[in-house]
Amino acid sequence: MDQVSDFFTGLLSAALWPARWYCGTWTDFHGWLYILSSLVICSAYFLIPVSLFYVVIKRRKDLPFAHLFTLFSLFILSCGITHFFDAMVFWVPLYRLHALFLFVTAVVSSITVVYLYKVLPYALTFTSPQQLEKVVQQRTLELAQKNSDLVKLNKEMDNFVYSTSHDLKSPINNISGLVNILKMEIPQGNTSVDELLDRIESSSTRAIDAIHNLTGILRVHTEPYDDLENIDIQHIVEEILEENTILVKESQAVIRYELKESNVFFSRTALKSILYNLIINAIKYKSPNRQPEIVIRSLSSRDKAMEIQVADNGLGIDLKAYGEKVFCLFKRFHDHIEGSGIGLYTVKKIIETKGGSVSLESTVNVGSTFKLTIPQ
């Protein structure tokens, strides 16, 4: 115990030993080779833990075996300190302090070895980069095969739906035709028969509309819309109005143009389908209290995009209640007017397919403004 007490009492004393330069016969070359080598090793041993600590701090949330990194850092740092003492004792012979740090190094290294022994089995279970690459390649091939199968299945389903809808249209149209013949052949005045025939005719009409809507949805997802060209916006709108002359005249709708840019570079088929849905909706959902007015605007190109607006003074939509559902499939907001609920869905899908976007500003009983952002 006296030796231990004496050891720690004189821990910083250098009086009992000569400096290493005076222990034995050291030449300048031999001595400085020893000193410089120890200092270089010490520098490396100090820098390595700094790098390891940096990795641990940056990756502390997802770094496997972070404690092992910390132990190795302490072990290497303590080794560096012993090499520093190896150089220092050539002038200041603190052999007791040197011995204490050797003991600390021994303890830290022993703990590191034990911990390494414990984690080694888990480390060996880690997948190597080569194994990961093989797994990724295998998964990629499987995904490509499944994607190919899915594309094939989608095409088959599309063909089936088109074929089935075509096959269904004929018998339903025949039913409607037969109902009309029966109406002409059966004497007037039989209320129950007339009512039954009207129901059959109404059901046939709804069935045909449902088939038409179904094929319309499929067309939105399968139509390529690749016919990009320079299009006159007003000319497209005039085509739509001409094709729906009766509806426009009956509604007494007023169409105005505020076109700062008259042309847009887009798919003609896509743009016509988009504007058709917005204009016809504006007429269908007009306010009963005022003459319908539709304004077609275009704003100057900015950020490689152009904005087209379709504004109306119709019934409007309560965006607080239905804002997230406006462009969803089969969603309708005015039940007193017949509709399928696919028009705005079609608009959104078509324009997003071409890299654009659509937004809506609307106030109930004031009107709506649809804003189309089209890449140029």
C-alpha positions as CSV (number, residue, x, y, z in Angstrom):
1,M,0.0,0.0,0.0
2,D,2.9,2.3,0.7
3,Q,4.1,1.8,-2.9
4,V,0.7,2.7,-4.2
5,S,0.4,5.7,-2.0
6,D,3.9,6.8,-3.0
7,F,3.1,6.3,-6.6
8,F,0.1,8.6,-6.7
9,T,1.7,11.2,-4.3
10,G,4.7,11.6,-6.7
11,L,2.6,11.1,-9.9
12,L,3.9,14.4,-11.5
13,S,7.4,14.2,-10.1
14,A,10.3,13.8,-12.5
15,A,13.1,14.0,-9.8
16,L,13.8,10.2,-9.4
17,W,14.8,9.5,-13.0
18,P,17.1,11.1,-15.5
19,A,15.7,12.2,-18.9
20,R,15.8,9.5,-21.5
21,W,18.5,11.3,-23.4
22,Y,20.8,10.4,-20.5
23,C,19.7,6.7,-20.2
24,G,22.1,4.7,-22.2
25,T,23.9,5.9,-25.3
26,W,21.6,7.8,-27.7
27,T,22.9,9.2,-30.9
28,D,21.2,12.3,-32.3
29,F,19.9,10.2,-35.2
30,H,18.6,7.4,-33.1
31,G,17.0,9.7,-30.5
32,W,15.3,12.0,-33.0
33,L,14.1,9.1,-35.1
34,Y,12.4,7.7,-32.0
35,I,11.0,11.1,-31.0
36,L,9.7,12.1,-34.4
37,S,8.2,8.7,-35.1
38,S,6.4,8.7,-31.8
39,L,5.0,12.2,-32.4
40,V,3.8,11.3,-36.0
41,I,2.1,8.2,-34.6
42,C,0.6,10.4,-31.8
43,S,-0.8,12.9,-34.3
44,A,-2.4,10.1,-36.3
45,Y,-3.8,8.6,-33.2
46,F,-5.4,11.9,-32.2
47,L,-6.9,12.6,-35.7
48,I,-8.4,9.2,-36.1
49,P,-10.7,9.5,-33.0
50,V,-11.7,13.0,-34.1
51,S,-12.9,11.5,-37.5
52,L,-14.7,8.6,-35.7
53,F,-16.4,11.0,-33.2
54,Y,-17.6,13.1,-36.2
55,V,-19.1,10.1,-37.8
56,V,-20.9,9.1,-34.6
57,I,-22.3,12.6,-34.1
58,K,-23.5,12.9,-37.7
59,R,-25.0,9.4,-37.9
60,R,-26.0,8.9,-34.3
61,K,-29.6,8.0,-35.2
62,D,-28.9,5.3,-37.7
63,L,-25.3,4.3,-37.2
64,P,-25.0,0.6,-36.3
65,F,-22.7,-0.2,-33.3
66,A,-22.2,3.4,-32.4
67,H,-20.8,2.4,-29.0
68,L,-18.1,0.3,-30.7
69,F,-17.1,3.4,-32.7
70,T,-16.8,5.3,-29.4
71,L,-14.8,2.6,-27.7
72,F,-12.4,2.4,-30.6
73,S,-12.0,6.2,-30.5
74,L,-11.1,6.1,-26.8
75,F,-8.7,3.2,-27.4
76,I,-6.9,4.9,-30.2
77,L,-6.8,8.2,-28.3
78,S,-5.2,6.6,-25.2
79,C,-2.6,4.9,-27.5
80,G,-1.8,8.3,-28.9
81,I,-1.2,9.7,-25.4
82,T,1.2,6.9,-24.6
83,H,3.3,7.7,-27.7
84,F,3.2,11.4,-26.7
85,F,4.8,10.4,-23.4
86,D,7.4,8.3,-25.2
87,A,8.6,11.4,-26.9
88,M,8.2,13.7,-23.8
89,V,10.3,11.6,-21.4
90,F,13.4,12.4,-23.5
91,W,13.3,15.8,-21.6
92,V,10.7,15.4,-18.8
93,P,10.8,11.9,-17.3
94,L,7.2,11.6,-16.0
95,Y,7.4,7.8,-15.9
96,R,4.7,7.4,-13.2
97,L,2.2,9.4,-15.3
98,H,3.2,7.5,-18.4
99,A,2.6,4.2,-16.5
100,L,-0.9,5.4,-15.4
101,F,-1.9,6.2,-19.0
102,L,-0.6,2.8,-20.1
103,F,-2.9,1.2,-17.6
104,V,-5.8,3.3,-18.9
105,T,-5.0,2.2,-22.4
106,A,-5.0,-1.5,-21.2
107,V,-8.4,-1.1,-19.6
108,V,-10.0,0.6,-22.6
109,S,-8.5,-1.9,-25.0
110,S,-9.8,-4.8,-22.9
111,I,-13.3,-3.3,-22.8
112,T,-13.2,-2.8,-26.6
113,V,-12.2,-6.4,-27.2
114,V,-15.0,-7.7,-25.0
115,Y,-17.6,-5.5,-26.8
116,L,-16.2,-6.4,-30.2
117,Y,-16.5,-10.1,-29.3
118,K,-20.2,-9.5,-28.4
119,V,-21.2,-7.6,-31.6
120,L,-19.1,-9.6,-34.1
121,P,-21.8,-12.3,-34.7
122,Y,-24.4,-9.5,-35.5
123,A,-21.9,-7.7,-37.7
124,L,-21.4,-10.8,-39.7
125,T,-25.1,-11.0,-40.5
126,F,-24.9,-7.6,-42.4
127,T,-25.5,-7.8,-46.1
128,S,-22.5,-6.9,-48.2
129,P,-22.8,-4.3,-51.1
130,Q,-22.4,-7.1,-53.6
131,Q,-25.2,-9.0,-52.0
132,L,-27.4,-5.9,-51.8
133,E,-26.7,-5.3,-55.5
134,K,-27.9,-8.8,-56.4
135,V,-31.0,-8.4,-54.3
136,V,-31.7,-5.0,-56.0
137,Q,-31.2,-6.6,-59.4
138,Q,-33.5,-9.4,-58.6
139,R,-36.2,-7.1,-57.2
140,T,-35.9,-4.9,-60.3
141,L,-36.4,-7.8,-62.6
142,E,-39.4,-9.0,-60.6
143,L,-40.8,-5.4,-60.6
144,A,-40.3,-5.1,-64.3
145,Q,-42.1,-8.4,-64.9
146,K,-45.0,-7.4,-62.6
147,N,-45.2,-4.1,-64.4
148,S,-45.3,-5.8,-67.7
149,D,-48.0,-8.1,-66.5
150,L,-50.0,-5.2,-65.1
151,V,-49.7,-3.2,-68.4
152,K,-50.9,-6.3,-70.3
153,L,-53.8,-6.8,-67.8
154,N,-54.8,-3.1,-68.1
155,K,-54.9,-3.4,-71.9
156,E,-57.0,-6.5,-71.7
157,M,-59.3,-4.8,-69.2
158,D,-59.6,-1.7,-71.5
159,N,-60.4,-3.9,-74.5
160,F,-62.9,-5.8,-72.4
161,V,-64.7,-2.7,-71.2
162,Y,-64.8,-1.1,-74.7
163,S,-66.0,-4.4,-76.2
164,T,-68.6,-4.9,-73.5
165,S,-69.8,-1.3,-73.6
166,H,-70.2,-1.5,-77.4
167,D,-72.1,-4.8,-77.1
168,L,-74.4,-3.3,-74.5
169,K,-75.2,-0.2,-76.4
170,S,-77.0,-2.0,-79.2
171,P,-79.5,-3.9,-77.1
172,I,-80.2,-0.9,-74.9
173,N,-80.7,1.3,-78.0
174,N,-83.0,-1.5,-79.3
175,I,-85.0,-1.4,-76.1
176,S,-85.4,2.4,-76.4
177,G,-86.5,2.0,-80.0
178,L,-89.0,-0.7,-79.1
179,V,-90.4,1.5,-76.3
180,N,-91.0,4.3,-78.8
181,I,-92.7,1.9,-81.2
182,L,-94.9,0.6,-78.3
183,K,-95.8,4.2,-77.5
184,M,-97.0,4.7,-81.0
185,E,-98.9,1.4,-81.2
186,I,-100.6,1.4,-77.9
187,P,-103.7,3.6,-77.6
188,Q,-103.3,6.7,-75.5
189,G,-105.0,7.0,-72.1
190,N,-103.7,3.9,-70.3
191,T,-101.8,5.7,-67.5
192,S,-100.2,2.6,-66.0
193,V,-98.8,1.4,-69.3
194,D,-97.6,4.9,-70.2
195,E,-95.8,5.2,-66.9
196,L,-94.2,1.8,-67.2
197,L,-92.9,2.7,-70.7
198,D,-91.6,6.0,-69.5
199,R,-89.7,4.2,-66.7
200,I,-88.2,1.7,-69.2
201,E,-87.1,4.6,-71.5
202,S,-85.6,6.5,-68.5
203,S,-83.7,3.4,-67.4
204,S,-82.4,2.8,-70.9
205,T,-81.2,6.4,-71.1
206,R,-79.4,6.2,-67.8
207,A,-77.8,2.9,-68.8
208,I,-76.5,4.5,-72.0
209,D,-75.2,7.5,-70.1
210,A,-73.4,5.2,-67.6
211,I,-71.7,3.3,-70.5
212,H,-70.7,6.6,-72.1
213,N,-69.2,7.9,-68.8
214,L,-67.3,4.7,-68.3
215,T,-65.7,4.8,-71.8
216,G,-65.0,8.5,-71.2
217,I,-63.0,7.7,-68.0
218,L,-61.1,5.0,-69.8
219,R,-60.3,7.4,-72.6
220,V,-58.8,10.0,-70.1
221,H,-56.4,7.3,-68.9
222,T,-55.4,5.8,-72.2
223,E,-55.6,8.8,-74.6
224,P,-51.9,9.8,-75.4
225,Y,-52.7,13.5,-76.3
226,D,-49.4,13.8,-78.1
227,D,-50.5,16.1,-81.0
228,L,-48.7,19.2,-79.7
229,E,-49.1,22.3,-81.8
230,N,-49.7,26.0,-81.8
231,I,-53.4,26.5,-81.1
232,D,-55.7,29.5,-81.4
233,I,-57.6,29.6,-78.1
234,Q,-60.6,31.6,-79.4
235,H,-60.9,29.3,-82.5
236,I,-61.1,26.2,-80.2
237,V,-63.8,27.9,-78.1
238,E,-65.8,28.8,-81.2
239,E,-65.7,25.2,-82.3
240,I,-67.1,24.1,-79.0
241,L,-69.9,26.7,-79.1
242,E,-70.8,25.8,-82.7
243,E,-71.0,22.1,-81.8
244,N,-73.3,22.9,-78.9
245,T,-75.3,25.7,-80.6
246,I,-78.7,24.6,-79.3
247,L,-77.5,24.5,-75.6
248,V,-75.8,27.9,-76.0
249,K,-78.8,29.5,-77.5
250,E,-81.3,28.1,-75.0
251,S,-79.2,29.3,-72.1
252,Q,-78.6,32.7,-73.8
253,A,-75.0,32.5,-72.5
254,V,-72.7,35.5,-73.3
255,I,-69.1,34.5,-74.2
256,R,-66.4,37.2,-73.8
257,Y,-62.7,37.0,-74.5
258,E,-59.8,38.7,-72.7
259,L,-56.9,37.1,-74.4
260,K,-53.5,38.6,-73.8
261,E,-52.0,35.6,-75.5
262,S,-54.1,34.3,-78.4
263,N,-52.1,31.1,-79.0
264,V,-50.9,28.3,-76.8
265,F,-48.6,25.4,-77.5
266,F,-50.5,22.3,-76.4
267,S,-52.4,19.2,-77.5
268,R,-55.4,20.3,-79.6
269,T,-57.5,17.3,-78.5
270,A,-56.6,17.8,-74.8
271,L,-57.3,21.5,-74.8
272,K,-60.6,21.1,-76.6
273,S,-61.7,18.4,-74.1
274,I,-60.7,20.6,-71.1
275,L,-62.4,23.8,-72.4
276,Y,-65.5,21.8,-73.5
277,N,-66.0,20.4,-69.9
278,L,-65.5,23.8,-68.3
279,I,-67.7,25.8,-70.7
280,I,-70.6,23.3,-70.8
281,N,-70.4,23.1,-66.9
282,A,-70.6,26.9,-66.8
283,I,-73.8,26.8,-68.9
284,K,-75.4,23.8,-67.1
285,Y,-74.8,25.3,-63.6
286,K,-75.9,28.9,-64.5
287,S,-77.7,31.0,-62.0
288,P,-81.5,31.3,-62.5
289,N,-81.3,34.9,-61.4
290,R,-79.1,36.3,-64.1
291,Q,-78.0,35.8,-67.7
292,P,-75.0,33.4,-67.8
293,E,-71.7,35.1,-68.7
294,I,-68.5,33.2,-69.5
295,V,-65.1,34.9,-69.8
296,I,-62.2,33.2,-71.4
297,R,-58.9,34.8,-70.4
298,S,-55.2,34.1,-71.1
299,L,-52.3,35.6,-69.3
300,S,-48.8,36.2,-70.6
301,S,-46.4,33.4,-70.4
302,R,-44.3,33.3,-67.2
303,D,-41.8,30.8,-65.9
304,K,-42.2,28.8,-69.1
305,A,-45.9,28.4,-68.4
306,M,-49.1,30.1,-69.6
307,E,-52.4,30.5,-67.7
308,I,-55.8,30.2,-69.2
309,Q,-58.9,31.1,-67.1
310,V,-62.5,30.1,-67.6
311,A,-64.7,32.3,-65.4
312,D,-68.5,32.3,-65.0
313,N,-71.2,34.0,-62.9
314,G,-73.1,30.8,-62.1
315,L,-74.1,28.9,-59.0
316,G,-70.5,28.5,-57.7
317,I,-69.2,25.8,-55.3
318,D,-68.8,25.9,-51.6
319,L,-65.0,25.3,-51.4
320,K,-65.0,25.2,-47.6
321,A,-67.3,22.2,-47.7
322,Y,-66.2,20.6,-50.9
323,G,-62.8,22.0,-51.7
324,E,-60.9,18.7,-51.5
325,K,-63.5,16.9,-53.5
326,V,-64.0,19.3,-56.5
327,F,-61.8,17.3,-58.9
328,C,-62.7,13.8,-57.6
329,L,-64.5,11.2,-59.7
330,F,-68.3,11.1,-59.5
331,K,-68.5,14.1,-57.1
332,R,-71.4,16.4,-57.8
333,F,-72.4,19.6,-55.9
334,H,-75.8,20.6,-57.3
335,D,-78.2,17.6,-57.3
336,H,-81.0,19.5,-59.0
337,I,-79.1,19.4,-62.3
338,E,-78.3,16.1,-64.1
339,G,-74.7,15.2,-64.4
340,S,-72.2,12.4,-64.3
341,G,-69.5,13.9,-62.0
342,I,-66.6,13.1,-64.3
343,G,-66.2,16.5,-66.1
344,L,-63.8,18.2,-63.6
345,Y,-62.1,14.9,-62.9
346,T,-61.4,14.6,-66.7
347,V,-60.0,18.2,-66.8
348,K,-57.6,17.6,-63.9
349,K,-56.4,14.2,-65.3
350,I,-55.8,15.5,-68.8
351,I,-53.9,18.6,-67.8
352,E,-51.8,16.8,-65.3
353,T,-50.9,14.2,-67.9
354,K,-49.4,17.0,-69.9
355,G,-47.4,18.4,-67.0
356,G,-49.8,21.3,-66.1
357,S,-52.2,22.0,-63.2
358,V,-55.7,23.3,-62.5
359,S,-57.0,25.3,-59.6
360,L,-60.4,26.8,-58.7
361,E,-61.6,30.0,-57.1
362,S,-65.4,30.0,-56.4
363,T,-68.0,31.7,-54.3
364,V,-71.5,30.4,-53.9
365,N,-74.1,32.4,-56.0
366,V,-71.3,34.6,-57.4
367,G,-69.5,32.3,-59.8
368,S,-66.3,30.2,-60.4
369,T,-63.0,30.8,-62.0
370,F,-60.9,27.8,-63.2
371,K,-57.2,28.5,-63.7
372,L,-55.2,26.3,-66.1
373,T,-51.4,26.4,-65.9
374,I,-50.0,25.0,-69.1
375,P,-46.3,24.4,-69.7
376,Q,-44.8,26.0,-72.8
